Amino acid sequence: MTLLVPIIILALLVAFGVAATIRIVPQARRYNIERFGRYQRTLQPGLNFIIPLVDRVNTRLDVREQVYSSDPKPVITEDNLVVNIDTVLYYQITDPRAAAYEVADYLHAIDQLTVTTLRNQIGSMDLESTLTSRETINTRLRDVLDEATGKWGIRVNRVEIKAIDPPVTIKEAMEKQMRAERDKRAAILHAEGERAALILTAEGTRNKQILEAEGRRQAMILTAEGEAQALERVFQAVHANDADPKVLAYKYLEMLPKLAENGNGWLMIPGEFTEAVRTVTSAFASREDQPAPPPAVPAPRIGPVARPQVIAPTATPATTPAAATEAARAAVDAAKAEARAVGEQAVV
């Protein structure tokens, strides 16, 4: 019984010593070991052994990529406007020893370096350039931070500007400016649309008028060609049949009333009117002087019919359409009456 107690105490001391000797490091972690207060080594992930009461773990670092979002910092632009800039930093520890022993607080150091770099960069830019040059500012920040944090065992992968907040008055002015620009673009687009519509309407009207004019021209050409062919056939028929001038004079008298139907109040009577009347009258008179053929069947004799006297109208330089029409119709009616009288005498 007396030996059991020392054995138990010894076993506990051995277990405590073994536990103090073994260090298990998780993945993506690094432990810095100090021996008597001096840096000894960095434990890698897995099972590691140290000397109890001699070695101790000083810092435990995470070597994965970290995200650090800083608070908004006031920065003055070239045109003396104060803007608040909020940045996001993506970094990774590449040297645990340097991160633990080269800088006291690497996050605070990175934050202050970011602020000074932003003030130097944006101090030479106006507000409009600051709002439109985020990529340039990001690139400049990354270069400066990567160069400064390299000796701290930290690699800066990306730096992004999360927000740039100008003053409230500047925001209101910018909103008014953007609203005015939108109204201007809307008015320009509306005017361009109306101009395009007017142009298309004018082109459509012009094409319509051109097509209508082409149609009228083709119709007039076809009508003229048809009339020309008709006149040509009439002239060919007249020349082929060797028409007597008296027939032509008679047709001339028949056409005069039609010429006077659609007038403007006056009609010019040509000088050939009297000649045409004389020609028709002489034609019927010469037909009357010829002896009538003997009748085939005896018929009772009918007294001679009095012939209406044809009076040739005197050619006038100008008269009304109604008077010219009546004169032409009277001449034609007289010629027809004389023709009927001659025919009846021939029957007798």
BELBELRA-V357790 format. One record per backbone hydrogen bond with DSSP energy under -1.0 kcal/mol. NH is the residue of the N-H (numbers start at 1). CO is the residue of the C=O. E is the energy in kcal/mol with one decimal. If there is no record, write none. Layout:
# BELBELRA-V357790
nh | co | e
NH | CO | E
NH | CO | E
This chain:
# BELBELRA-V357790
nh | co | e
7 | 3 | -1.6
8 | 4 | -2.2
9 | 5 | -2.4
10 | 6 | -2.7
11 | 7 | -2.5
12 | 8 | -2.3
13 | 9 | -2.2
14 | 10 | -2.4
15 | 11 | -2.7
16 | 12 | -2.6
17 | 13 | -2.4
18 | 14 | -2.9
19 | 15 | -2.7
20 | 16 | -2.2
21 | 17 | -1.3
22 | 18 | -2.0
23 | 48 | -3.5
25 | 46 | -2.9
29 | 26 | -1.3
30 | 61 | -2.3
31 | 43 | -1.3
32 | 59 | -2.4
33 | 41 | -3.5
34 | 56 | -2.8
35 | 38 | -3.3
36 | 54 | -1.5
38 | 35 | -1.1
40 | 33 | -3.8
41 | 33 | -1.1
43 | 31 | -3.2
46 | 25 | -2.6
48 | 23 | -2.7
50 | 21 | -2.8
54 | 51 | -1.6
55 | 51 | -3.0
56 | 34 | -2.1
58 | 32 | -3.3
61 | 30 | -3.0
63 | 28 | -1.7
66 | 91 | -3.5
68 | 89 | -2.9
70 | 87 | -1.7
73 | 85 | -2.4
75 | 83 | -3.0
77 | 81 | -2.4
78 | 125 | -3.0
80 | 77 | -1.4
83 | 75 | -3.0
84 | 165 | -2.3
85 | 73 | -2.5
86 | 163 | -2.5
88 | 160 | -2.9
89 | 68 | -3.2
90 | 158 | -2.7
91 | 66 | -2.0
92 | 155 | -1.7
94 | 153 | -2.5
95 | 153 | -1.8
99 | 95 | -2.4
100 | 96 | -1.4
101 | 97 | -2.2
102 | 98 | -2.7
109 | 105 | -2.2
110 | 106 | -2.4
111 | 107 | -2.3
112 | 108 | -2.4
113 | 109 | -2.2
114 | 110 | -2.1
115 | 111 | -2.0
116 | 112 | -2.2
117 | 113 | -2.0
118 | 114 | -2.4
119 | 115 | -2.3
120 | 116 | -2.0
121 | 117 | -2.3
122 | 118 | -3.1
123 | 119 | -1.4
125 | 122 | -1.9
130 | 126 | -2.1
131 | 127 | -2.3
132 | 128 | -1.3
137 | 133 | -2.0
138 | 134 | -2.7
139 | 135 | -2.3
140 | 136 | -2.1
141 | 137 | -2.5
142 | 138 | -2.4
143 | 139 | -2.1
144 | 140 | -2.2
145 | 141 | -2.7
146 | 142 | -2.4
147 | 143 | -1.8
148 | 144 | -2.0
149 | 145 | -2.8
153 | 150 | -1.3
154 | 149 | -2.0
155 | 92 | -3.1
157 | 90 | -2.2
158 | 90 | -1.4
160 | 88 | -2.6
162 | 86 | -2.5
163 | 86 | -1.5
165 | 84 | -2.8
171 | 167 | -2.1
172 | 168 | -2.3
173 | 169 | -2.3
174 | 170 | -2.5
175 | 171 | -2.5
176 | 172 | -2.3
177 | 173 | -2.5
178 | 174 | -2.7
179 | 175 | -2.5
180 | 176 | -2.6
181 | 177 | -2.5
182 | 178 | -2.4
183 | 179 | -2.6
184 | 180 | -2.5
185 | 181 | -2.6
186 | 182 | -2.6
187 | 183 | -2.5
188 | 184 | -2.5
189 | 185 | -2.7
190 | 186 | -2.5
191 | 187 | -2.6
192 | 188 | -2.7
193 | 189 | -2.3
194 | 190 | -2.4
195 | 191 | -2.7
196 | 192 | -2.6
197 | 193 | -2.4
198 | 194 | -2.7
199 | 195 | -2.6
200 | 196 | -2.6
201 | 197 | -2.6
202 | 198 | -2.9
203 | 199 | -2.7
204 | 200 | -2.5
205 | 201 | -2.8
206 | 202 | -2.9
207 | 203 | -2.7
208 | 204 | -2.4
209 | 205 | -2.8
210 | 206 | -2.7
211 | 207 | -2.6
212 | 208 | -2.8
213 | 209 | -2.9
214 | 210 | -2.7
215 | 211 | -2.7
216 | 212 | -2.9
217 | 213 | -2.9
218 | 214 | -2.8
219 | 215 | -2.6
220 | 216 | -3.1
221 | 217 | -2.8
222 | 218 | -2.7
223 | 219 | -2.9
224 | 220 | -3.0
225 | 221 | -2.8
226 | 222 | -2.6
227 | 223 | -2.8
228 | 224 | -3.0
229 | 225 | -2.6
230 | 226 | -2.5
231 | 227 | -3.2
232 | 228 | -2.7
233 | 229 | -2.3
234 | 230 | -2.5
235 | 231 | -3.1
236 | 232 | -2.5
237 | 233 | -2.7
238 | 234 | -2.9
239 | 235 | -2.9
240 | 236 | -2.4
241 | 237 | -2.2
243 | 238 | -1.5
248 | 244 | -1.5
249 | 245 | -2.3
250 | 246 | -2.0
251 | 247 | -2.4
252 | 248 | -2.1
253 | 249 | -1.9
254 | 250 | -1.7
255 | 251 | -1.6
256 | 252 | -1.1
259 | 255 | -1.6
260 | 256 | -1.2
267 | 319 | -2.6
273 | 270 | -1.4
276 | 272 | -2.4
277 | 273 | -2.1
278 | 274 | -2.5
279 | 275 | -2.4
280 | 276 | -2.3
281 | 277 | -2.6
282 | 278 | -3.0
283 | 279 | -1.7
284 | 280 | -2.1
285 | 281 | -2.4
286 | 282 | -2.6
287 | 283 | -1.5
288 | 284 | -1.4
289 | 285 | -1.6
319 | 267 | -1.8
324 | 320 | -2.4
325 | 321 | -2.4
326 | 322 | -2.6
327 | 323 | -2.5
328 | 324 | -2.4
329 | 325 | -2.7
330 | 326 | -2.5
331 | 327 | -2.2
332 | 328 | -2.4
333 | 329 | -3.1
334 | 330 | -2.6
335 | 331 | -2.4
336 | 332 | -2.5
337 | 333 | -2.7
338 | 334 | -2.5
339 | 335 | -2.0
340 | 336 | -2.2
341 | 337 | -2.5
342 | 338 | -2.5
343 | 339 | -2.1
344 | 340 | -2.3
345 | 341 | -2.3
346 | 342 | -2.1
347 | 343 | -1.7
348 | 344 | -2.3
